[in-house]
């Protein structure tokens, strides 16, 4: 079963992080392309239909800002 998800670019993720945490946090990001990881991600399926999961009540976040917010509320241990 494929769960519903939200698709965005790394640049969109960084901009969402900038909005939530500020430029000082974004400045900590150091791009380090990894060919092995890129090959793995390139093999992931795209544009699949998660109809069964949606029918069971699963929902996807609607933005990366929302994903960050959920993480901060539910997972970040400060």
Backbone as a chain_set.jsonl record, in Angstrom:
{"seq": "XXXXXXXXXXXXXXXXXXXXXXXXXXXXXXXXXXXXXXXXXXXXXXXXXXXXXXXXXXXXXXXXXXXXXXXXXXXXXX", "coords": {"N": [[0.851, -1.167, 0.0], [0.636, 2.149, -0.906], [1.329, 5.118, 0.731], [-0.29, 8.326, 0.948], [1.39, 11.274, -0.15], [3.495, 14.212, -0.216], [4.971, 16.158, -2.675], [7.943, 17.885, -3.373], [10.61, 20.175, -4.227], [14.125, 20.169, -3.296], [14.974, 22.78, -3.001], [12.545, 24.053, -2.4], [12.061, 22.865, 0.054], [14.173, 23.908, 1.554], [13.506, 26.628, 1.53], [11.142, 26.551, 3.033], [12.216, 25.731, 5.472], [13.785, 27.987, 5.986], [11.768, 29.894, 6.42], [10.656, 28.905, 8.773], [12.806, 28.496, 10.604], [14.814, 30.337, 10.116], [17.556, 32.216, 8.594], [20.102, 31.648, 9.683], [19.995, 28.95, 10.375], [19.561, 27.765, 7.877], [21.975, 28.437, 6.713], [23.631, 26.496, 7.735], [23.399, 24.318, 6.118], [25.131, 22.256, 3.981], [25.744, 21.472, 0.819], [26.244, 18.207, -0.355], [26.519, 16.236, -2.721], [25.751, 12.82, -3.306], [26.494, 10.136, -5.107], [25.605, 7.455, -4.894], [23.312, 7.657, -3.25], [21.799, 9.315, -4.906], [21.296, 7.601, -7.054], [19.711, 5.678, -5.797], [17.437, 7.202, -5.05], [16.613, 8.038, -7.582], [15.518, 5.694, -8.484], [13.127, 5.44, -7.197], [9.564, 5.126, -7.26], [7.312, 7.335, -9.01], [4.469, 9.526, -9.032], [2.363, 7.748, -8.218], [-0.792, 6.225, -7.372], [-2.341, 6.588, -4.385], [-4.816, 5.385, -3.64], [-6.059, 3.356, -2.038], [-4.974, 3.766, 0.533], [-5.897, 6.366, 1.036], [-8.637, 5.849, 1.055], [-8.714, 4.469, 3.415], [-8.381, 6.453, 5.213], [-5.947, 7.775, 5.484], [-3.947, 10.724, 5.213], [-2.141, 13.24, 3.423], [0.292, 15.753, 4.169], [-0.057, 19.178, 3.121], [1.872, 20.958, 2.41], [5.408, 21.718, 2.59], [5.983, 23.322, 4.693], [4.007, 22.583, 6.477], [4.816, 19.968, 7.015], [7.221, 20.442, 8.408], [6.129, 21.803, 10.6], [4.543, 19.76, 11.789], [6.58, 17.97, 12.491], [7.983, 19.566, 14.386], [6.019, 19.826, 16.366], [5.38, 17.152, 17.05], [7.638, 15.453, 17.074], [10.135, 16.648, 17.657], [12.421, 16.79, 20.179], [13.073, 18.828, 22.702]], "CA": [[0.0, 0.0, 0.0], [1.365, 3.411, -0.957], [0.711, 6.181, 1.512], [-0.291, 9.614, 0.254], [2.536, 12.096, 0.2], [3.617, 15.55, -0.773], [6.186, 16.228, -3.474], [8.514, 19.219, -3.539], [12.039, 20.168, -4.514], [15.003, 20.49, -2.173], [14.941, 24.238, -2.855], [11.301, 24.375, -1.687], [12.253, 22.435, 1.442], [15.07, 24.874, 2.192], [12.753, 27.857, 1.752], [10.241, 26.297, 4.166], [13.06, 25.756, 6.661], [14.149, 29.378, 6.211], [10.593, 30.558, 7.005], [10.413, 28.408, 10.14], [13.957, 28.527, 11.511], [15.679, 31.476, 9.853], [18.713, 32.096, 7.706], [21.251, 31.028, 10.359], [19.84, 27.496, 10.274], [19.775, 27.418, 6.472], [23.413, 28.563, 6.444], [24.295, 25.266, 8.176], [23.269, 23.312, 5.063], [26.309, 22.148, 3.11], [25.446, 20.485, -0.226], [27.22, 17.141, -0.551], [25.904, 15.219, -3.571], [26.227, 11.454, -3.104], [26.057, 9.401, -6.303], [24.863, 6.262, -4.487], [21.989, 8.091, -2.807], [21.09, 9.826, -6.08], [20.828, 6.44, -7.813], [18.605, 5.08, -5.041], [16.267, 8.075, -5.17], [16.174, 7.992, -8.979], [14.769, 4.458, -8.686], [11.846, 5.475, -6.491], [8.422, 5.387, -8.135], [6.715, 8.671, -8.972], [3.106, 9.654, -9.536], [1.52, 6.59, -7.956], [-2.1, 6.577, -6.817], [-2.518, 5.973, -3.063], [-6.264, 5.341, -3.433], [-6.442, 2.484, -0.92], [-4.612, 4.446, 1.785], [-6.832, 7.482, 1.21], [-9.91, 5.246, 1.444], [-8.588, 4.053, 4.822], [-8.313, 7.644, 6.047], [-4.631, 8.412, 5.531], [-3.883, 12.008, 4.534], [-0.809, 13.818, 3.259], [0.426, 17.185, 4.415], [-0.294, 19.943, 1.903], [3.04, 21.797, 2.128], [6.565, 21.346, 3.4], [5.842, 24.075, 5.943], [3.192, 21.742, 7.346], [5.658, 18.842, 7.44], [8.107, 20.965, 9.454], [5.3, 22.061, 11.778], [4.198, 18.479, 12.422], [7.808, 17.493, 13.12], [8.259, 20.356, 15.584], [4.996, 19.529, 17.378], [5.24, 15.74, 17.443], [8.857, 14.646, 17.118], [11.322, 17.325, 18.163], [12.599, 16.71, 21.632], [13.934, 19.945, 23.105]], "C": [[0.897, 1.23, 0.0], [0.613, 4.463, -0.162], [0.702, 7.475, 0.718], [0.879, 10.458, 0.731], [2.474, 13.444, -0.48], [4.949, 15.618, -1.49], [6.647, 17.677, -3.599], [10.015, 19.089, -3.804], [12.839, 20.441, -3.237], [14.997, 21.999, -1.931], [13.677, 24.675, -2.103], [11.393, 23.977, -0.214], [13.12, 23.443, 2.199], [14.34, 26.183, 2.464], [11.764, 27.709, 2.91], [11.029, 26.318, 5.48], [13.465, 27.181, 7.006], [12.984, 30.13, 6.883], [10.395, 30.154, 8.462], [11.574, 28.701, 11.08], [14.926, 29.665, 11.261], [16.909, 31.156, 9.025], [19.903, 31.421, 8.381], [21.194, 29.506, 10.282], [20.101, 27.044, 8.837], [21.26, 27.492, 6.118], [24.206, 27.33, 6.882], [24.26, 24.169, 7.108], [24.496, 23.376, 4.154], [26.01, 21.074, 2.06], [26.578, 19.483, -0.392], [26.571, 16.049, -1.392], [26.563, 13.855, -3.359], [25.653, 10.609, -4.238], [25.227, 8.172, -5.94], [23.441, 6.623, -4.063], [21.172, 8.589, -3.992], [20.546, 8.675, -6.926], [19.654, 5.767, -7.114], [17.336, 5.898, -5.246], [15.73, 8.071, -6.601], [15.343, 6.742, -9.272], [13.426, 4.425, -7.986], [10.709, 5.754, -7.466], [7.897, 6.807, -7.947], [5.277, 8.579, -9.473], [2.273, 8.39, -9.367], [0.221, 7.059, -7.291], [-2.307, 5.858, -5.49], [-3.99, 5.808, -2.69], [-6.676, 4.511, -2.216], [-6.15, 3.157, 0.422], [-5.561, 5.609, 2.058], [-8.192, 6.957, 1.65], [-9.894, 4.799, 2.907], [-8.417, 5.247, 5.763], [-6.956, 8.298, 6.165], [-4.671, 9.711, 4.736], [-2.431, 12.461, 4.442], [-0.841, 15.272, 3.696], [0.292, 17.902, 3.078], [0.872, 20.858, 1.531], [4.213, 21.313, 2.968], [6.585, 22.131, 4.704], [5.046, 23.249, 6.954], [3.993, 20.546, 7.866], [6.6, 19.28, 8.559], [7.316, 21.206, 10.731], [4.924, 20.794, 12.519], [5.422, 17.912, 13.132], [8.078, 18.248, 14.414], [7.272, 20.03, 16.711], [5.098, 18.107, 17.924], [6.56, 15.018, 17.69], [10.073, 15.325, 17.735], [11.361, 17.282, 19.683], [13.579, 17.813, 22.03], [14.168, 19.887, 24.589]], "O": [[1.813, 1.335, 0.816], [-0.584, 4.672, -0.357], [1.593, 7.703, -0.1], [1.301, 10.359, 1.883], [1.537, 13.764, -1.21], [5.961, 15.17, -0.951], [5.855, 18.574, -3.888], [10.601, 18.022, -3.624], [12.29, 20.888, -2.23], [15.013, 22.445, -0.784], [13.738, 25.571, -1.261], [10.865, 24.669, 0.657], [12.83, 23.786, 3.345], [14.534, 26.789, 3.518], [11.573, 28.648, 3.683], [10.559, 26.861, 6.48], [13.49, 27.552, 8.179], [13.201, 30.911, 7.809], [10.007, 30.979, 9.289], [11.361, 29.109, 12.222], [15.779, 29.941, 12.105], [17.252, 29.996, 8.792], [20.644, 30.691, 7.723], [22.225, 28.849, 10.139], [20.789, 26.048, 8.614], [21.748, 26.698, 5.313], [25.339, 27.142, 6.441], [25.013, 23.199, 7.191], [24.84, 24.435, 3.63], [26.023, 19.886, 2.379], [27.737, 19.867, -0.553], [26.119, 15.04, -0.849], [27.785, 13.756, -3.246], [24.442, 10.4, -4.303], [24.241, 7.878, -6.616], [22.481, 5.969, -4.471], [19.975, 8.313, -4.075], [19.44, 8.773, -7.458], [18.706, 5.333, -7.769], [16.284, 5.35, -5.577], [14.517, 8.098, -6.804], [14.547, 6.737, -10.212], [12.66, 3.477, -8.162], [10.876, 6.537, -8.402], [8.021, 7.397, -6.875], [4.92, 7.678, -10.232], [1.549, 8.002, -10.284], [0.157, 8.15, -6.723], [-2.437, 4.634, -5.471], [-4.371, 6.064, -1.547], [-7.546, 4.924, -1.449], [-6.976, 3.123, 1.334], [-5.981, 5.809, 3.198], [-8.833, 7.547, 2.519], [-10.938, 4.756, 3.558], [-8.32, 5.069, 6.977], [-6.817, 9.289, 6.882], [-5.345, 9.796, 3.71], [-1.602, 12.107, 5.28], [-1.873, 15.938, 3.606], [0.502, 17.303, 2.024], [0.865, 21.466, 0.461], [4.03, 20.583, 3.943], [7.135, 21.67, 5.704], [5.375, 23.22, 8.14], [3.857, 20.162, 9.028], [6.76, 18.567, 9.549], [7.77, 20.856, 11.821], [4.98, 20.755, 13.748], [5.313, 17.424, 14.257], [8.372, 17.629, 15.437], [7.659, 19.968, 17.878], [4.923, 17.884, 19.122], [6.59, 14.053, 18.453], [10.949, 14.652, 18.278], [10.421, 17.7, 20.36], [14.77, 17.735, 21.729], [14.869, 20.737, 25.137]]}, "num_chains": 1, "name": "protein.A"}
